[in-house]
Amino acid sequence: MAQVQGSFAATGQSTPVAGSRISIKMKFAGTASVDVEEQMPSGNWIKIDTGITADYRKVFDSPSLSSIRLNCTAFTNAVEYVVETN
């Protein structure tokens, strides 16, 4: 099981996690906006869920191996996160 956990203290991206079933959890302490992104074979990132501004939990399930990261696009207060394969 691969796991990335941390807290956004500014805008920026989390470390990507690769897998076919990935659990994402976020706890918002205040105001922020986070996108969930998937990496294309070219290396570019595409948006899966955008503008998340409240506590969040979701399982990303893909028939093939995918890389997922979080992208904090607006920040006022900390966002705690965990991204892990199941």
JOZIQUI-V63893 format. One record per backbone hydrogen bond with DSSP energy under -1.0 kcal/mol. NH is the residue of the N-H (numbers start at 1). CO is the residue of the C=O. If there is no record, write none. Layout:
# JOZIQUI-V63893
nh={NH & NH}
co={CO & CO}
This chain:
# JOZIQUI-V63893
nh={4 & 6 & 8 & 12 & 14 & 17 & 19 & 22 & 23 & 24 & 25 & 26 & 27 & 29 & 33 & 34 & 35 & 36 & 37 & 38 & 39 & 40 & 43 & 46 & 48 & 49 & 52 & 56 & 58 & 60 & 62 & 66 & 68 & 69 & 71 & 72 & 73 & 74 & 76 & 77 & 79 & 80 & 81 & 82 & 83 & 84 & 85 & 86}
co={83 & 81 & 79 & 72 & 70 & 68 & 66 & 60 & 84 & 58 & 82 & 56 & 80 & 78 & 74 & 52 & 71 & 49 & 69 & 46 & 67 & 44 & 40 & 38 & 36 & 36 & 34 & 26 & 24 & 22 & 20 & 19 & 17 & 37 & 35 & 12 & 33 & 33 & 31 & 31 & 8 & 27 & 6 & 25 & 4 & 23 & 2 & 21}
